Amino acid sequence: MMFRERIVLSMLLFIGILSIPLSYPFDTANAAPETKDAIPLQSIIDGSSPGEVLVLEPGIYSGPVSIDKNISIRGDSSVTLLNTEAESTITIRSDGVTLQGFTVQHLTNEPTAAIQVEGDRVEITGLDIQSQSFGIVLRGSVDGLIHSNTISWAGPESASSGQKGNGIDLYNSHRTHIEDNKITGMRDGIYLENSRNLMVKANTLLHTRYGIHCMYIDGSSVVDNVGENNSTGAMVMGVKNTVVSGNSFRKQNENVHSQGILLYDVQQSSVHNNVVEGNRVGMNIAESSGNEIRGNVVLRNFIGIQLVLAEDNQFTRNQFVSNVIEASAMDSRNNEMMENYWDSFQGLDLNNDGISELSYGINPFYEQVVNRNSAYQLFFQSPGMIFMSNLFTEGKAEWTSDRSPLMSMEAESQTTKSGTQGSQAIKETTGVWIVGCILLGMATFIMINMGVLRK
């Protein structure tokens, strides 16, 4: 074989290697370790003393286990606790227990948990939890810390949300901190009910029904979380005195009821500095009153913001950009809107203060038409529909209106909120360009050499 032919074949082989995926999906359900040689963990726990730190040697340990003394159990990625029985893999009944660093495989579809917490001041850090039911469940547990864990669905991909359990499920468990966890494929990522003074911070929630689901919580904070490809990013219901801030909820659009943030029966709470992008509905405010909605970026949603029976809320300095329908309001009164930016609004600024002297009214025409006959959605943005909408002025004095809309978008605020995501997108795009340039250069080299060989 000629030297140049060998070069050409080598280049083709190298391109083929670059085209092979670097990793393959790991099916936990079908790749469970054998249990016959597993080390019983319960006997090790039974032999420990209160306050002792158990450092597990590499290996596979068998559950279920119950912890009724304040011990710490530590391991690393070489340690796996496996349970296939219809009980929670770990049940914590004592105060002051710490779990750190190892893998938990909860491979039963009974309504049990990988970790059931019933004691106070429990710390669960750095675990890799793979569950066919619930992840971490807290019942009557206070002052806990759930930090830097990975929780993922280990059952069949075809399972519906009703067949799954929640990633973190908390009831009557006050002053709990849930931070920096990554939850994928569960029913609800984080479910909170009947609890006070919670901190839910910097968690990542992917491919769940509701990324964060709040029911009857008080005096809590939901901050700096990221949710993507869920049915709803944050479902906040029956809540008061709570802060929802700095979160990013994107691409909630696969379900007809998908939305970035839903506030339902929420009172005296603050929703500020969030980014809701690419959802079917960006923000849905229903039957809620006395809330402050401020500084949010509502971007590229089908409906930017939707108000239904919402009263006495304040909307200030929000930015509505590139939404198909910027806003809709039904039976919503006494909401104060001021200094929001609406990118489709043509205002008039006579004194150059950046605020329009003309108000922006939310026209209910389109939503009323669609509610009567959903088929009219097909005509959205058609010339005839726009013309009819402009003619519709019935009850205009009662429309929800921004009395002082901004003339331009707040660039600094937009940059601050989107900076992290933008940096990530730039990195990903740069990587694609590098690989593309390499492949293009190799292809050019091969074509030139093959042309020389033909001659």
One Martini backbone bead per residue (centre of mass of N, CA, C, O) as a GRO file, in nm:
protein
  455
    1MET     BB    1   0.097   0.037   0.022
    2MET     BB    2   0.078   0.349  -0.009
    3PHE     BB    3   0.153   0.616   0.178
    4ARG     BB    4  -0.095   0.799   0.109
    5GLU     BB    5  -0.311   0.583   0.164
    6ARG     BB    6  -0.245   0.553   0.465
    7ILE     BB    7  -0.314   0.841   0.542
    8VAL     BB    8  -0.608   0.837   0.456
    9LEU     BB    9  -0.700   0.598   0.637
   10SER     BB   10  -0.616   0.729   0.905
   11MET     BB   11  -0.804   0.973   0.889
   12LEU     BB   12  -1.071   0.819   0.872
   13LEU     BB   13  -1.038   0.671   1.141
   14PHE     BB   14  -1.021   0.928   1.320
   15ILE     BB   15  -1.299   1.040   1.246
   16GLY     BB   16  -1.455   0.793   1.349
   17ILE     BB   17  -1.367   0.824   1.644
   18LEU     BB   18  -1.490   1.114   1.688
   19SER     BB   19  -1.795   1.003   1.627
   20ILE     BB   20  -1.785   0.859   1.885
   21PRO     BB   21  -1.926   0.826   2.168
   22LEU     BB   22  -1.803   0.885   2.495
   23SER     BB   23  -2.092   0.789   2.597
   24TYR     BB   24  -2.330   0.583   2.776
   25PRO     BB   25  -2.603   0.473   2.885
   26PHE     BB   26  -2.702   0.391   3.220
   27ASP     BB   27  -2.867   0.098   3.330
   28THR     BB   28  -2.945   0.044   3.647
   29ALA     BB   29  -3.175  -0.172   3.642
   30ASN     BB   30  -2.977  -0.379   3.454
   31ALA     BB   31  -2.696  -0.322   3.660
   32ALA     BB   32  -2.710  -0.475   3.915
   33PRO     BB   33  -2.572  -0.594   4.171
   34GLU     BB   34  -2.492  -0.848   4.353
   35THR     BB   35  -2.616  -0.985   4.673
   36LYS     BB   36  -2.467  -1.248   4.778
   37ASP     BB   37  -2.178  -1.077   4.848
   38ALA     BB   38  -2.282  -0.887   5.043
   39ILE     BB   39  -2.248  -0.662   5.306
   40PRO     BB   40  -2.374  -0.632   5.610
   41LEU     BB   41  -2.459  -0.326   5.760
   42GLN     BB   42  -2.615  -0.374   6.025
   43SER     BB   43  -2.386  -0.511   6.189
   44ILE     BB   44  -2.203  -0.260   6.193
   45ILE     BB   45  -2.399  -0.073   6.336
   46ASP     BB   46  -2.449  -0.249   6.592
   47GLY     BB   47  -2.121  -0.231   6.664
   48SER     BB   48  -2.154   0.057   6.735
   49SER     BB   49  -2.103   0.376   6.870
   50PRO     BB   50  -2.183   0.655   6.991
   51GLY     BB   51  -2.020   0.891   6.772
   52GLU     BB   52  -1.927   0.720   6.551
   53VAL     BB   53  -1.703   0.661   6.269
   54LEU     BB   54  -1.788   0.512   5.963
   55VAL     BB   55  -1.555   0.361   5.738
   56LEU     BB   56  -1.599   0.238   5.433
   57GLU     BB   57  -1.514  -0.008   5.246
   58PRO     BB   58  -1.480  -0.128   4.960
   59GLY     BB   59  -1.808  -0.212   4.829
   60ILE     BB   60  -2.090  -0.426   4.888
   61TYR     BB   61  -2.393  -0.346   5.048
   62SER     BB   62  -2.663  -0.439   5.257
   63GLY     BB   63  -3.008  -0.406   5.266
   64PRO     BB   64  -3.169  -0.296   5.512
   65VAL     BB   65  -3.147  -0.011   5.748
   66SER     BB   66  -3.107   0.093   6.099
   67ILE     BB   67  -3.082   0.410   6.281
   68ASP     BB   68  -3.041   0.456   6.662
   69LYS     BB   69  -2.772   0.640   6.637
   70ASN     BB   70  -2.512   0.891   6.657
   71ILE     BB   71  -2.381   0.844   6.355
   72SER     BB   72  -2.124   0.797   6.104
   73ILE     BB   73  -2.131   0.755   5.741
   74ARG     BB   74  -1.858   0.667   5.522
   75GLY     BB   75  -1.764   0.725   5.173
   76ASP     BB   76  -1.743   0.631   4.831
   77SER     BB   77  -1.766   0.532   4.500
   78SER     BB   78  -1.683   0.226   4.608
   79VAL     BB   79  -1.960   0.251   4.765
   80THR     BB   80  -2.244   0.020   4.800
   81LEU     BB   81  -2.593   0.037   4.869
   82LEU     BB   82  -2.817  -0.242   4.861
   83ASN     BB   83  -3.178  -0.262   4.766
   84THR     BB   84  -3.473  -0.505   4.713
   85GLU     BB   85  -3.660  -0.435   4.930
   86ALA     BB   86  -3.982  -0.331   5.083
   87GLU     BB   87  -3.777  -0.102   5.199
   88SER     BB   88  -3.597   0.114   5.332
   89THR     BB   89  -3.267   0.136   5.314
   90ILE     BB   90  -3.269   0.397   5.512
   91THR     BB   91  -3.332   0.443   5.866
   92ILE     BB   92  -3.372   0.742   6.061
   93ARG     BB   93  -3.414   0.772   6.434
   94SER     BB   94  -3.184   0.963   6.496
   95ASP     BB   95  -2.993   1.204   6.610
   96GLY     BB   96  -2.707   1.322   6.443
   97VAL     BB   97  -2.684   1.207   6.160
   98THR     BB   98  -2.433   1.091   5.913
   99LEU     BB   99  -2.405   1.109   5.553
  100GLN     BB  100  -2.125   1.012   5.322
  101GLY     BB  101  -2.026   0.954   4.963
  102PHE     BB  102  -2.216   0.728   4.866
  103THR     BB  103  -2.403   0.461   4.732
  104VAL     BB  104  -2.761   0.428   4.649
  105GLN     BB  105  -2.966   0.134   4.586
  106HIS     BB  106  -3.320   0.154   4.515
  107LEU     BB  107  -3.474  -0.162   4.405
  108THR     BB  108  -3.793  -0.058   4.449
  109ASN     BB  109  -4.156   0.000   4.381
  110GLU     BB  110  -4.218   0.075   4.647
  111PRO     BB  111  -4.338   0.318   4.888
  112THR     BB  112  -4.024   0.402   4.930
  113ALA     BB  113  -3.691   0.480   5.052
  114ALA     BB  114  -3.367   0.530   5.047
  115ILE     BB  115  -3.425   0.772   5.266
  116GLN     BB  116  -3.536   0.781   5.607
  117VAL     BB  117  -3.633   1.067   5.807
  118GLU     BB  118  -3.685   1.108   6.186
  119GLY     BB  119  -3.462   1.289   6.267
  120ASP     BB  120  -3.250   1.526   6.392
  121ARG     BB  121  -2.981   1.675   6.263
  122VAL     BB  122  -2.943   1.577   5.964
  123GLU     BB  123  -2.677   1.460   5.739
  124ILE     BB  124  -2.671   1.476   5.369
  125THR     BB  125  -2.372   1.401   5.176
  126GLY     BB  126  -2.265   1.303   4.862
  127LEU     BB  127  -2.481   1.130   4.733
  128ASP     BB  128  -2.573   0.842   4.525
  129ILE     BB  129  -2.907   0.820   4.413
  130GLN     BB  130  -3.084   0.518   4.316
  131SER     BB  131  -3.433   0.507   4.222
  132GLN     BB  132  -3.768   0.330   4.219
  133SER     BB  133  -3.872   0.571   4.403
  134PHE     BB  134  -3.764   0.730   4.651
  135GLY     BB  135  -3.531   0.919   4.797
  136ILE     BB  136  -3.575   1.165   5.020
  137VAL     BB  137  -3.734   1.137   5.346
  138LEU     BB  138  -3.914   1.368   5.558
  139ARG     BB  139  -4.037   1.323   5.910
  140GLY     BB  140  -4.025   1.532   6.160
  141SER     BB  141  -3.763   1.697   6.063
  142VAL     BB  142  -3.511   1.903   6.202
  143ASP     BB  143  -3.228   2.073   6.115
  144GLY     BB  144  -3.142   1.995   5.830
  145LEU     BB  145  -2.901   1.852   5.576
  146ILE     BB  146  -2.910   1.871   5.211
  147HIS     BB  147  -2.603   1.799   5.029
  148SER     BB  148  -2.467   1.723   4.727
  149ASN     BB  149  -2.673   1.544   4.574
  150THR     BB  150  -2.769   1.253   4.377
  151ILE     BB  151  -3.086   1.209   4.203
  152SER     BB  152  -3.223   0.913   4.040
  153TRP     BB  153  -3.381   0.732   3.808
  154ALA     BB  154  -3.395   0.348   3.801
  155GLY     BB  155  -3.612   0.295   3.615
  156PRO     BB  156  -3.810   0.296   3.369
  157GLU     BB  157  -3.852   0.522   3.110
  158SER     BB  158  -4.176   0.462   3.079
  159ALA     BB  159  -4.247   0.589   3.330
  160SER     BB  160  -4.461   0.754   3.506
  161SER     BB  161  -4.505   0.990   3.744
  162GLY     BB  162  -4.702   0.802   3.918
  163GLN     BB  163  -4.459   0.571   3.942
  164LYS     BB  164  -4.308   0.772   4.107
  165GLY     BB  165  -4.091   0.952   4.304
  166ASN     BB  166  -3.949   1.173   4.499
  167GLY     BB  167  -3.657   1.307   4.561
  168ILE     BB  168  -3.758   1.529   4.778
  169ASP     BB  169  -3.947   1.465   5.086
  170LEU     BB  170  -4.135   1.707   5.284
  171TYR     BB  171  -4.269   1.690   5.629
  172ASN     BB  172  -4.277   1.859   5.904
  173SER     BB  173  -3.979   2.021   5.834
  174HIS     BB  174  -3.795   2.239   5.990
  175ARG     BB  175  -3.513   2.411   5.907
  176THR     BB  176  -3.434   2.315   5.621
  177HIS     BB  177  -3.154   2.231   5.409
  178ILE     BB  178  -3.151   2.256   5.040
  179GLU     BB  179  -2.840   2.193   4.864
  180ASP     BB  180  -2.680   2.120   4.569
  181ASN     BB  181  -2.874   1.943   4.408
  182LYS     BB  182  -2.934   1.660   4.179
  183ILE     BB  183  -3.237   1.607   3.984
  184THR     BB  184  -3.357   1.312   3.795
  185GLY     BB  185  -3.667   1.176   3.680
  186MET     BB  186  -3.873   1.247   3.878
  187ARG     BB  187  -4.152   1.354   3.983
  188ASP     BB  188  -4.051   1.541   4.210
  189GLY     BB  189  -3.786   1.694   4.307
  190ILE     BB  190  -3.917   1.905   4.530
  191TYR     BB  191  -4.108   1.841   4.828
  192LEU     BB  192  -4.318   2.076   5.014
  193GLU     BB  193  -4.477   2.044   5.349
  194ASN     BB  194  -4.576   2.182   5.631
  195SER     BB  195  -4.348   2.423   5.656
  196ARG     BB  196  -4.067   2.608   5.804
  197ASN     BB  197  -3.789   2.770   5.733
  198LEU     BB  198  -3.673   2.725   5.444
  199MET     BB  199  -3.390   2.610   5.231
  200VAL     BB  200  -3.376   2.646   4.867
  201LYS     BB  201  -3.056   2.590   4.706
  202ALA     BB  202  -2.888   2.532   4.415
  203ASN     BB  203  -3.063   2.348   4.241
  204THR     BB  204  -3.107   2.067   4.011
  205LEU     BB  205  -3.387   2.025   3.768
  206LEU     BB  206  -3.474   1.727   3.578
  207HIS     BB  207  -3.725   1.566   3.433
  208THR     BB  208  -3.993   1.655   3.575
  209ARG     BB  209  -4.278   1.764   3.682
  210TYR     BB  210  -4.187   1.920   3.949
  211GLY     BB  211  -3.923   2.070   4.056
  212ILE     BB  212  -4.087   2.264   4.261
  213HIS     BB  213  -4.302   2.181   4.552
  214CYS     BB  214  -4.529   2.394   4.721
  215MET     BB  215  -4.703   2.329   5.046
  216TYR     BB  216  -4.768   2.504   5.306
  217ILE     BB  217  -4.557   2.740   5.345
  218ASP     BB  218  -4.330   2.935   5.567
  219GLY     BB  219  -4.071   3.143   5.573
  220SER     BB  220  -3.921   3.098   5.287
  221SER     BB  221  -3.660   2.979   5.045
  222VAL     BB  222  -3.622   3.013   4.675
  223VAL     BB  223  -3.288   2.987   4.547
  224ASP     BB  224  -3.083   2.945   4.273
  225ASN     BB  225  -3.235   2.766   4.078
  226VAL     BB  226  -3.250   2.489   3.832
  227GLY     BB  227  -3.484   2.441   3.553
  228GLU     BB  228  -3.540   2.163   3.315
  229ASN     BB  229  -3.773   1.985   3.146
  230ASN     BB  230  -4.034   2.039   3.288
  231SER     BB  231  -4.355   2.093   3.343
  232THR     BB  232  -4.268   2.254   3.611
  233GLY     BB  233  -4.066   2.442   3.788
  234ALA     BB  234  -4.268   2.614   3.999
  235MET     BB  235  -4.492   2.503   4.257
  236VAL     BB  236  -4.684   2.754   4.430
  237MET     BB  237  -4.883   2.664   4.722
  238GLY     BB  238  -5.012   2.790   4.998
  239VAL     BB  239  -4.834   3.059   5.041
  240LYS     BB  240  -4.622   3.249   5.280
  241ASN     BB  241  -4.359   3.442   5.334
  242THR     BB  242  -4.197   3.409   5.049
  243VAL     BB  243  -3.897   3.344   4.855
  244VAL     BB  244  -3.846   3.395   4.493
  245SER     BB  245  -3.503   3.376   4.382
  246GLY     BB  246  -3.272   3.346   4.117
  247ASN     BB  247  -3.413   3.173   3.915
  248SER     BB  248  -3.412   2.904   3.656
  249PHE     BB  249  -3.671   2.851   3.401
  250ARG     BB  250  -3.653   2.609   3.136
  251LYS     BB  251  -3.831   2.432   2.903
  252GLN     BB  252  -4.147   2.444   2.984
  253ASN     BB  253  -4.338   2.278   2.699
  254GLU     BB  254  -4.465   1.971   2.671
  255ASN     BB  255  -4.711   2.073   2.822
  256VAL     BB  256  -5.017   2.229   2.832
  257HIS     BB  257  -4.934   2.315   3.156
  258SER     BB  258  -4.680   2.459   3.121
  259GLN     BB  259  -4.440   2.625   3.351
  260GLY     BB  260  -4.231   2.808   3.530
  261ILE     BB  261  -4.430   2.985   3.731
  262LEU     BB  262  -4.654   2.906   4.004
  263LEU     BB  263  -4.912   3.100   4.160
  264TYR     BB  264  -5.116   2.960   4.427
  265ASP     BB  265  -5.228   3.094   4.689
  266VAL     BB  266  -5.045   3.360   4.734
  267GLN     BB  267  -4.892   3.541   5.014
  268GLN     BB  268  -4.675   3.775   5.099
  269SER     BB  269  -4.465   3.765   4.852
  270SER     BB  270  -4.145   3.716   4.674
  271VAL     BB  271  -4.075   3.773   4.314
  272HIS     BB  272  -3.731   3.780   4.216
  273ASN     BB  273  -3.485   3.757   3.976
  274ASN     BB  274  -3.600   3.582   3.750
  275VAL     BB  275  -3.582   3.318   3.494
  276VAL     BB  276  -3.814   3.279   3.215
  277GLU     BB  277  -3.766   3.031   2.952
  278GLY     BB  278  -3.932   2.860   2.706
  279ASN     BB  279  -4.229   2.853   2.790
  280ARG     BB  280  -4.554   2.841   2.780
  281VAL     BB  281  -4.554   2.968   3.073
  282GLY     BB  282  -4.390   3.174   3.264
  283MET     BB  283  -4.622   3.328   3.450
  284ASN     BB  284  -4.857   3.218   3.707
  285ILE     BB  285  -5.127   3.412   3.851
  286ALA     BB  286  -5.335   3.262   4.109
  287GLU     BB  287  -5.519   3.353   4.365
  288SER     BB  288  -5.335   3.610   4.436
  289SER     BB  289  -5.196   3.826   4.709
  290GLY     BB  290  -4.966   4.064   4.813
  291ASN     BB  291  -4.739   4.067   4.590
  292GLU     BB  292  -4.395   4.073   4.471
  293ILE     BB  293  -4.307   4.147   4.127
  294ARG     BB  294  -3.952   4.162   4.056
  295GLY     BB  295  -3.700   4.162   3.815
  296ASN     BB  296  -3.797   3.983   3.584
  297VAL     BB  297  -3.728   3.746   3.320
  298VAL     BB  298  -3.941   3.726   3.027
  299LEU     BB  299  -3.855   3.468   2.789
  300ARG     BB  300  -3.970   3.306   2.520
  301ASN     BB  301  -4.275   3.269   2.553
  302PHE     BB  302  -4.592   3.222   2.485
  303ILE     BB  303  -4.666   3.320   2.778
  304GLY     BB  304  -4.554   3.534   2.994
  305ILE     BB  305  -4.820   3.644   3.161
  306GLN     BB  306  -5.069   3.515   3.400
  307LEU     BB  307  -5.394   3.630   3.508
  308VAL     BB  308  -5.598   3.480   3.779
  309LEU     BB  309  -5.752   3.607   4.029
  310ALA     BB  310  -5.567   3.863   4.072
  311GLU     BB  311  -5.474   4.066   4.366
  312ASP     BB  312  -5.279   4.315   4.491
  313ASN     BB  313  -5.030   4.334   4.303
  314GLN     BB  314  -4.677   4.385   4.228
  315PHE     BB  315  -4.531   4.520   3.917
  316THR     BB  316  -4.169   4.553   3.883
  317ARG     BB  317  -3.913   4.564   3.660
  318ASN     BB  318  -3.995   4.390   3.429
  319GLN     BB  319  -3.916   4.161   3.149
  320PHE     BB  320  -4.064   4.151   2.815
  321VAL     BB  321  -3.934   3.905   2.580
  322SER     BB  322  -4.031   3.735   2.303
  323ASN     BB  323  -4.328   3.689   2.333
  324VAL     BB  324  -4.612   3.596   2.197
  325ILE     BB  325  -4.759   3.653   2.473
  326GLU     BB  326  -4.711   3.876   2.714
  327ALA     BB  327  -5.024   3.902   2.824
  328SER     BB  328  -5.278   3.796   3.070
  329ALA     BB  329  -5.622   3.881   3.189
  330MET     BB  330  -5.851   3.747   3.449
  331ASP     BB  331  -6.022   3.865   3.699
  332SER     BB  332  -5.816   4.116   3.759
  333ARG     BB  333  -5.748   4.332   4.041
  334ASN     BB  334  -5.550   4.583   4.169
  335ASN     BB  335  -5.297   4.583   3.995
  336GLU     BB  336  -4.962   4.700   4.009
  337MET     BB  337  -4.813   4.865   3.730
  338MET     BB  338  -4.451   4.942   3.691
  339GLU     BB  339  -4.173   4.970   3.506
  340ASN     BB  340  -4.201   4.791   3.259
  341TYR     BB  341  -4.090   4.579   2.992
  342TRP     BB  342  -4.218   4.599   2.645
  343ASP     BB  343  -4.115   4.508   2.332
  344SER     BB  344  -4.402   4.579   2.167
  345PHE     BB  345  -4.406   4.864   2.276
  346GLN     BB  346  -4.517   5.193   2.171
  347GLY     BB  347  -4.397   5.468   2.299
  348LEU     BB  348  -4.378   5.794   2.487
  349ASP     BB  349  -4.095   6.021   2.538
  350LEU     BB  350  -4.086   6.358   2.629
  351ASN     BB  351  -3.853   6.376   2.889
  352ASN     BB  352  -3.621   6.154   2.892
  353ASP     BB  353  -3.675   5.918   3.144
  354GLY     BB  354  -3.759   5.617   3.020
  355ILE     BB  355  -4.074   5.689   3.031
  356SER     BB  356  -4.387   5.646   2.942
  357GLU     BB  357  -4.683   5.834   2.883
  358LEU     BB  358  -4.788   5.569   2.789
  359SER     BB  359  -4.987   5.310   2.832
  360TYR     BB  360  -5.016   4.950   2.906
  361GLY     BB  361  -5.253   4.724   2.782
  362ILE     BB  362  -5.419   4.424   2.849
  363ASN     BB  363  -5.551   4.240   2.602
  364PRO     BB  364  -5.835   4.005   2.617
  365PHE     BB  365  -5.922   3.900   2.337
  366TYR     BB  366  -5.766   3.638   2.272
  367GLU     BB  367  -5.844   3.475   2.528
  368GLN     BB  368  -6.149   3.485   2.485
  369VAL     BB  369  -6.153   3.339   2.214
  370VAL     BB  370  -6.005   3.076   2.299
  371ASN     BB  371  -6.204   2.993   2.527
  372ARG     BB  372  -6.438   2.941   2.321
  373ASN     BB  373  -6.209   2.855   2.089
  374SER     BB  374  -5.914   2.684   2.046
  375ALA     BB  375  -5.880   2.697   1.727
  376TYR     BB  376  -5.787   3.008   1.720
  377GLN     BB  377  -5.478   2.963   1.753
  378LEU     BB  378  -5.414   2.941   1.444
  379PHE     BB  379  -5.456   3.280   1.419
  380PHE     BB  380  -5.216   3.373   1.542
  381GLN     BB  381  -5.079   3.668   1.407
  382SER     BB  382  -5.278   3.734   1.219
  383PRO     BB  383  -5.406   3.998   1.057
  384GLY     BB  384  -5.701   3.960   1.152
  385MET     BB  385  -5.643   3.932   1.459
  386ILE     BB  386  -5.499   4.201   1.497
  387PHE     BB  387  -5.727   4.379   1.396
  388MET     BB  388  -5.940   4.287   1.606
  389SER     BB  389  -5.776   4.362   1.857
  390ASN     BB  390  -5.762   4.671   1.792
  391LEU     BB  391  -6.082   4.706   1.803
  392PHE     BB  392  -6.073   4.605   2.092
  393THR     BB  393  -6.225   4.818   2.376
  394GLU     BB  394  -6.373   4.676   2.585
  395GLY     BB  395  -6.316   4.780   2.902
  396LYS     BB  396  -6.039   4.942   2.913
  397ALA     BB  397  -6.045   5.070   3.204
  398GLU     BB  398  -6.013   4.753   3.328
  399TRP     BB  399  -5.752   4.698   3.241
  400THR     BB  400  -5.452   4.577   3.275
  401SER     BB  401  -5.194   4.824   3.361
  402ASP     BB  402  -4.913   5.010   3.254
  403ARG     BB  403  -4.848   5.341   3.347
  404SER     BB  404  -4.498   5.309   3.331
  405PRO     BB  405  -4.330   5.220   3.086
  406LEU     BB  406  -4.053   5.116   2.955
  407MET     BB  407  -3.837   5.192   2.677
  408SER     BB  408  -3.606   5.004   2.799
  409MET     BB  409  -3.380   4.776   2.864
  410GLU     BB  410  -3.204   4.633   3.132
  411ALA     BB  411  -2.892   4.542   3.069
  412GLU     BB  412  -2.762   4.474   3.343
  413SER     BB  413  -2.977   4.278   3.443
  414GLN     BB  414  -2.964   4.081   3.205
  415THR     BB  415  -2.665   4.007   3.236
  416THR     BB  416  -2.671   3.899   3.524
  417LYS     BB  417  -2.881   3.665   3.482
  418SER     BB  418  -2.734   3.542   3.198
  419GLY     BB  419  -2.429   3.489   3.234
  420THR     BB  420  -2.394   3.190   3.299
  421GLN     BB  421  -2.546   3.078   3.054
  422GLY     BB  422  -2.377   3.225   2.841
  423SER     BB  423  -2.106   3.097   2.911
  424GLN     BB  424  -2.192   2.809   2.855
  425ALA     BB  425  -2.275   2.851   2.561
  426ILE     BB  426  -1.997   2.943   2.465
  427LYS     BB  427  -1.844   2.687   2.537
  428GLU     BB  428  -2.010   2.493   2.363
  429THR     BB  429  -1.969   2.640   2.093
  430THR     BB  430  -1.660   2.628   2.090
  431GLY     BB  431  -1.639   2.320   2.087
  432VAL     BB  432  -1.785   2.278   1.820
  433TRP     BB  433  -1.592   2.449   1.647
  434ILE     BB  434  -1.336   2.289   1.693
  435VAL     BB  435  -1.432   2.017   1.584
  436GLY     BB  436  -1.522   2.125   1.308
  437CYS     BB  437  -1.242   2.227   1.216
  438ILE     BB  438  -1.097   1.958   1.228
  439LEU     BB  439  -1.280   1.805   1.028
  440LEU     BB  440  -1.246   2.002   0.792
  441GLY     BB  441  -0.938   1.976   0.764
  442MET     BB  442  -0.933   1.671   0.711
  443ALA     BB  443  -1.117   1.668   0.466
  444THR     BB  444  -0.935   1.850   0.292
  445PHE     BB  445  -0.684   1.672   0.298
  446ILE     BB  446  -0.813   1.423   0.164
  447MET     BB  447  -0.907   1.553  -0.100
  448ILE     BB  448  -0.627   1.639  -0.196
  449ASN     BB  449  -0.493   1.355  -0.190
  450MET     BB  450  -0.696   1.213  -0.380
  451GLY     BB  451  -0.635   1.397  -0.620
  452VAL     BB  452  -0.335   1.321  -0.644
  453LEU     BB  453  -0.380   1.012  -0.687
  454ARG     BB  454  -0.537   1.030  -0.950
  455LYS     BB  455  -0.292   1.176  -1.100
   0.00000   0.00000   0.00000
